[in-house]
């Protein structure tokens, strides 16, 4: 209890050019942490780096396709040389396809798995190569409620997130066996208002949307930073919808199957037709050298929440427990009177 936590000095974030990765970089930059920003899109990377520098931190943007291990390995070596020893590695990069499984081509499914699942494996391998010899450091895997509950139209994403959980649990056991002081944790997110709904490959007839309730990326970023600060916890569940989804699937998975079969198609699409000419980032970054800077937030800002009571209570469990205890004592005293 009395030991002071030491915050990271050098962090690596994959998928840092937009969405949750970008929002997390902004929060970490406020701590004056040197941040290596890894992503494919040059436009988004440069904009993210400017935000980090404006906050007073050092930024190192590196164009990397996380599906390619050699590129991730080279990026890790460059970070160690230019910024210093890596204390924190956050795996956040992903790509996917919005489509029924039978309309998703084999090469598309493979590519999505290589980016989203193997990208985490590659990032974790490189992080451990630097952290294990020093016997210290933290790796945060950004997960999802869909890591425990598959939904229609997102078979590629659900498969990758499920695989990440299995990989992370196996590795955690190995680190415990080795008595390693490298920490490994996960933060499972709800529906988040990110640019993924504007740039993922979609074969849906109407525009894709997150299933409400929707949260702004900063809610996810706060949870990821909390996980980095307290990596002793195995997992962080962010948002009441995540809690209900994971627990509901444990209690009544068959009921959820039937519910999602009935509602999962309409709830993930707006009333607007899908634009077949919109950019898709599965093979090439949508924010390439001449691309648009998508930022952290997507197109559903008017419907997204900036705060989650559940996420706050999860991060401040001692305060929440003290509050509940005080309320119980107060109620007992009131009854006696």
C-alpha positions as CSV (number, residue, x, y, z in Angstrom):
1,X,0.0,0.0,0.0
2,X,2.8,2.4,0.8
3,X,4.9,1.6,-2.4
4,X,4.6,4.4,-4.8
5,X,3.7,3.5,-8.4
6,X,6.2,4.6,-11.1
7,X,4.5,5.8,-14.2
8,X,5.9,4.9,-17.6
9,X,8.4,7.2,-19.2
10,X,8.3,5.7,-22.7
11,X,5.1,4.2,-24.2
12,X,4.3,2.6,-27.5
13,X,0.7,2.7,-28.9
14,X,-0.3,0.8,-32.0
15,X,-3.2,2.1,-34.0
16,X,-2.3,5.5,-32.7
17,X,-3.4,7.6,-35.7
18,X,-7.1,7.6,-34.9
19,X,-9.8,6.4,-32.6
20,X,-9.1,4.9,-29.2
21,X,-5.3,4.8,-29.8
22,X,-5.3,8.5,-30.6
23,X,-7.4,9.4,-27.5
24,X,-5.0,7.3,-25.3
25,X,-2.0,9.1,-26.7
26,X,-3.6,12.5,-25.8
27,X,-4.1,11.4,-22.2
28,X,-0.6,9.9,-21.8
29,X,0.9,13.1,-23.4
30,X,-0.5,15.1,-20.5
31,X,1.9,13.1,-18.2
32,X,4.9,14.1,-20.3
33,X,5.5,10.5,-21.3
34,X,7.5,10.1,-24.5
35,X,5.2,8.3,-27.0
36,X,5.9,6.2,-30.0
37,X,2.9,6.3,-32.3
38,X,2.6,3.3,-34.6
39,X,0.1,3.1,-37.5
40,X,-0.1,2.9,-41.3
41,X,-1.7,6.3,-42.1
42,X,0.8,9.1,-42.5
43,X,-1.7,11.9,-42.2
44,X,-3.2,10.7,-39.0
45,X,0.2,9.9,-37.5
46,X,1.5,13.4,-38.2
47,X,-1.6,15.0,-36.7
48,X,-1.4,12.7,-33.6
49,X,2.3,13.5,-33.1
50,X,1.5,17.3,-33.2
51,X,-1.1,16.8,-30.5
52,X,1.4,14.9,-28.3
53,X,4.0,17.6,-28.8
54,X,1.5,20.4,-28.1
55,X,0.9,18.7,-24.7
56,X,4.6,19.0,-23.9
57,X,5.6,15.4,-24.7
58,X,8.0,13.8,-27.1
59,X,6.4,12.1,-30.1
60,X,7.9,9.5,-32.5
61,X,5.5,8.7,-35.3
62,X,6.4,5.5,-37.2
63,X,4.6,4.1,-40.2
64,X,4.0,0.4,-39.4
65,X,1.8,-2.4,-40.7
66,X,1.4,-4.4,-37.5
67,X,0.6,-7.5,-39.6
68,X,4.2,-7.5,-40.6
69,X,6.4,-8.7,-37.7
70,X,9.7,-7.4,-39.2
71,X,8.2,-3.9,-39.3
72,X,7.0,-4.1,-35.7
73,X,10.5,-5.4,-34.7
74,X,12.2,-2.5,-36.4
75,X,9.9,0.0,-34.8
76,X,10.6,-1.4,-31.4
77,X,14.3,-1.1,-31.9
78,X,13.9,2.5,-33.2
79,X,11.9,3.4,-30.1
80,X,14.6,2.1,-27.8
81,X,17.3,4.0,-29.7
82,X,15.5,7.3,-30.0
83,X,13.2,7.5,-27.0
84,X,14.7,5.1,-24.5
85,X,13.6,1.9,-22.7
86,X,10.0,0.9,-23.4
87,X,8.0,0.8,-20.1
88,X,4.5,0.6,-21.6
89,X,3.2,-1.1,-24.8
90,X,-0.5,-0.7,-25.7
91,X,-1.8,-2.9,-28.5
92,X,-4.8,-1.1,-30.1
93,X,-4.5,-1.5,-33.9
94,X,-7.2,-3.3,-35.8
95,X,-9.1,-3.6,-39.0
96,X,-12.2,-5.6,-39.9
97,X,-15.1,-6.2,-42.3
98,X,-18.7,-5.3,-41.7
99,X,-20.5,-8.2,-43.5
100,X,-22.2,-11.5,-43.0
101,X,-19.5,-14.3,-42.9
102,X,-20.6,-15.8,-46.2
103,X,-20.1,-12.4,-47.9
104,X,-16.6,-12.0,-46.4
105,X,-13.9,-13.2,-48.8
106,X,-11.3,-15.6,-47.5
107,X,-8.4,-13.2,-48.2
108,X,-10.3,-10.4,-46.3
109,X,-10.9,-12.6,-43.3
110,X,-7.2,-13.6,-43.3
111,X,-6.1,-10.0,-43.6
112,X,-8.3,-8.8,-40.7
113,X,-7.0,-11.6,-38.5
114,X,-3.4,-10.7,-39.4
115,X,-3.9,-7.1,-38.5
116,X,-6.1,-7.5,-35.4
117,X,-4.9,-10.7,-33.9
118,X,-1.4,-11.2,-35.2
119,X,-0.7,-7.5,-34.8
120,X,-1.2,-8.0,-31.0
121,X,1.0,-11.1,-31.0
122,X,3.7,-9.2,-32.9
123,X,3.5,-6.2,-30.6
124,X,3.5,-8.3,-27.5
125,X,6.5,-10.3,-28.8
126,X,8.5,-7.2,-29.5
127,X,7.5,-5.6,-26.2
128,X,8.6,-8.7,-24.3
129,X,11.9,-8.8,-26.1
130,X,12.8,-5.5,-24.5
131,X,11.0,-5.8,-21.2
132,X,11.8,-9.3,-20.2
133,X,15.6,-8.9,-19.9
134,X,14.9,-5.8,-17.7
135,X,12.3,-7.7,-15.7
136,X,9.8,-4.9,-15.9
137,X,7.2,-3.1,-18.0
138,X,3.5,-3.3,-18.8
139,X,1.6,-4.5,-21.8
140,X,-2.1,-3.5,-22.2
141,X,-4.2,-5.4,-24.7
142,X,-7.2,-3.4,-25.8
143,X,-10.1,-5.8,-26.0
144,X,-13.9,-5.7,-26.4
145,X,-17.1,-7.0,-25.0
146,X,-17.1,-8.9,-28.3
147,X,-14.1,-10.8,-27.1
148,X,-16.6,-12.9,-25.1
149,X,-19.8,-12.5,-27.1
150,X,-19.9,-12.8,-30.9
151,X,-22.4,-10.8,-32.8
152,X,-23.7,-11.1,-36.4
153,X,-22.0,-9.0,-39.2
154,X,-18.7,-8.9,-37.2
155,X,-17.4,-12.4,-37.4
156,X,-13.9,-11.3,-38.3
157,X,-13.6,-8.8,-35.5
158,X,-15.2,-11.2,-32.9
159,X,-12.9,-14.0,-34.0
160,X,-9.8,-11.8,-33.6
161,X,-10.8,-10.5,-30.2
162,X,-11.6,-13.9,-28.9
163,X,-8.2,-15.1,-30.1
164,X,-6.5,-12.2,-28.3
165,X,-8.1,-13.3,-25.0
166,X,-6.8,-16.9,-25.4
167,X,-3.4,-15.7,-26.3
168,X,-3.2,-13.3,-23.4
169,X,-4.4,-15.8,-20.8
170,X,-1.8,-18.4,-22.0
171,X,1.0,-15.8,-21.9
172,X,0.0,-14.5,-18.5
173,X,0.4,-18.1,-17.1
174,X,3.9,-18.3,-18.7
175,X,4.9,-15.0,-17.1
176,X,3.7,-16.2,-13.7
177,X,5.6,-19.4,-14.1
178,X,8.8,-17.4,-14.9
179,X,8.1,-15.2,-11.9
180,X,8.4,-12.3,-14.3
181,X,7.7,-8.7,-13.2
182,X,6.4,-7.8,-16.7
183,X,2.7,-7.1,-16.2
184,X,0.0,-8.0,-18.7
185,X,-3.6,-6.8,-18.6
186,X,-6.6,-6.2,-20.8
187,X,-9.3,-3.4,-21.1
188,X,-12.5,-4.6,-22.7
189,X,-14.5,-1.8,-24.4
190,X,-18.1,-1.1,-25.2
191,X,-19.3,0.5,-28.5
192,X,-17.1,3.5,-29.1
193,X,-17.6,6.5,-31.4
194,X,-14.5,6.0,-33.5
195,X,-13.8,6.4,-37.3
196,X,-14.0,2.6,-37.7
197,X,-17.6,3.1,-38.9
198,X,-16.3,5.5,-41.6
199,X,-13.4,3.5,-43.0
200,X,-13.8,-0.2,-42.4
201,X,-14.7,-2.3,-45.4
202,X,-18.5,-2.8,-45.4
203,X,-20.8,-4.9,-47.5
204,X,-23.9,-3.9,-45.5
205,X,-26.8,-2.3,-47.5
206,X,-26.9,0.6,-45.0
207,X,-24.3,2.6,-43.2
208,X,-22.8,0.7,-40.2
209,X,-23.2,2.1,-36.7
210,X,-22.2,1.1,-33.1
211,X,-24.8,-0.6,-31.0
212,X,-26.0,1.8,-28.3
213,X,-25.1,2.9,-25.7
214,X,-22.2,4.6,-27.5
215,X,-19.2,6.1,-25.6
216,X,-16.7,8.7,-26.7
217,X,-13.1,7.5,-27.2
218,X,-11.9,9.4,-24.1
219,X,-14.0,7.0,-21.9
220,X,-12.0,4.0,-23.4
221,X,-8.7,6.0,-23.1
222,X,-9.2,6.6,-19.4
223,X,-9.7,2.9,-18.8
224,X,-6.6,2.0,-20.8
225,X,-4.5,4.5,-18.8
226,X,-6.0,3.1,-15.6
227,X,-5.1,-0.4,-16.7
228,X,-1.5,0.8,-17.4
229,X,-1.3,2.3,-13.9
230,X,-2.7,-0.8,-12.2
231,X,-1.8,-3.8,-14.4
232,X,-2.2,-6.3,-11.5
233,X,-5.8,-6.6,-12.4
234,X,-6.4,-9.2,-15.1
235,X,-9.1,-7.3,-16.9
236,X,-11.0,-4.0,-17.0
237,X,-14.6,-4.0,-18.2
238,X,-15.6,-0.6,-19.5
239,X,-19.2,0.5,-19.5
240,X,-22.3,-1.2,-18.1
241,X,-23.1,-2.6,-21.5
242,X,-19.8,-4.5,-21.5
243,X,-20.5,-5.9,-18.1
244,X,-24.0,-7.0,-19.0
245,X,-22.8,-8.5,-22.3
246,X,-20.1,-10.6,-20.8
247,X,-22.2,-11.7,-17.8
248,X,-25.3,-12.3,-19.9
249,X,-23.3,-14.5,-22.2
250,X,-22.1,-16.6,-19.3
251,X,-25.6,-17.0,-17.9
252,X,-27.8,-17.4,-21.0
253,X,-25.7,-17.7,-24.2
254,X,-28.5,-19.4,-26.2
255,X,-31.0,-16.6,-25.3
256,X,-28.5,-14.1,-26.6
257,X,-28.1,-16.1,-29.8
258,X,-31.8,-15.8,-30.5
259,X,-31.9,-12.1,-29.5
260,X,-29.0,-11.1,-31.7
261,X,-30.3,-13.1,-34.6
262,X,-33.5,-11.0,-34.4
263,X,-32.0,-7.6,-33.6
264,X,-28.3,-7.7,-34.6
265,X,-28.7,-6.7,-38.2
266,X,-30.9,-3.7,-37.8
267,X,-29.1,-2.4,-34.6
268,X,-25.8,-2.2,-36.5
269,X,-27.1,-0.1,-39.4
270,X,-28.5,3.3,-39.8
271,X,-31.3,4.3,-42.1
272,X,-28.8,5.8,-44.6
273,X,-27.6,3.8,-47.6
274,X,-24.0,2.6,-47.5
275,X,-21.7,4.6,-49.8
276,X,-19.9,2.0,-52.0
277,X,-17.2,4.5,-52.8
278,X,-16.2,5.4,-49.3
279,X,-12.6,4.6,-48.3
280,X,-11.8,1.2,-46.7
281,X,-8.6,0.6,-44.7
282,X,-8.4,-3.1,-44.8
283,X,-5.5,-3.2,-47.4
284,X,-4.4,0.4,-47.4
285,X,-4.7,3.2,-44.8
286,X,-7.6,5.6,-45.4
287,X,-5.4,8.4,-43.9
288,X,-2.5,7.9,-46.2
289,X,-0.1,10.7,-47.3
290,X,-2.9,12.6,-49.1
291,X,-5.7,11.3,-46.9
292,X,-8.0,12.9,-44.4
293,X,-7.1,13.1,-40.7
294,X,-10.0,11.2,-39.0
295,X,-9.0,12.1,-35.5
296,X,-10.2,10.2,-32.4
297,X,-14.0,10.7,-32.7
298,X,-16.3,9.2,-35.3
299,X,-19.6,10.4,-36.8
300,X,-21.8,9.7,-33.8
301,X,-20.8,12.4,-31.4
302,X,-24.3,13.6,-30.9
303,X,-25.3,10.2,-29.5
304,X,-22.1,9.3,-27.6
305,X,-21.5,9.6,-23.8
306,X,-18.3,11.3,-22.5
307,X,-18.6,9.5,-19.1
308,X,-19.4,6.1,-17.7
309,X,-20.4,5.7,-14.1
310,X,-19.5,2.0,-14.2
311,X,-16.1,2.7,-15.6
312,X,-15.4,5.4,-13.0
313,X,-16.5,3.0,-10.2
314,X,-14.3,0.3,-11.7
315,X,-11.2,2.6,-11.6
316,X,-12.0,3.8,-8.1
317,X,-13.1,0.6,-6.4
318,X,-11.8,1.6,-2.9
319,X,-13.8,4.9,-3.0
320,X,-16.8,3.1,-4.3
321,X,-16.5,0.4,-1.5
322,X,-16.1,3.1,1.1
323,X,-19.1,4.9,-0.2
324,X,-21.3,1.8,-0.2
325,X,-20.0,1.0,3.3
326,X,-20.9,4.5,4.5
327,X,-24.3,4.3,2.9
328,X,-25.0,0.9,4.6
329,X,-23.9,2.2,8.0
330,X,-26.0,5.3,7.6
331,X,-29.0,3.2,6.6
332,X,-28.5,0.9,9.6
333,X,-28.3,3.9,11.9
334,X,-31.4,5.4,10.5
335,X,-33.3,2.2,11.0
336,X,-32.3,2.1,14.6
337,X,-33.7,5.5,15.2
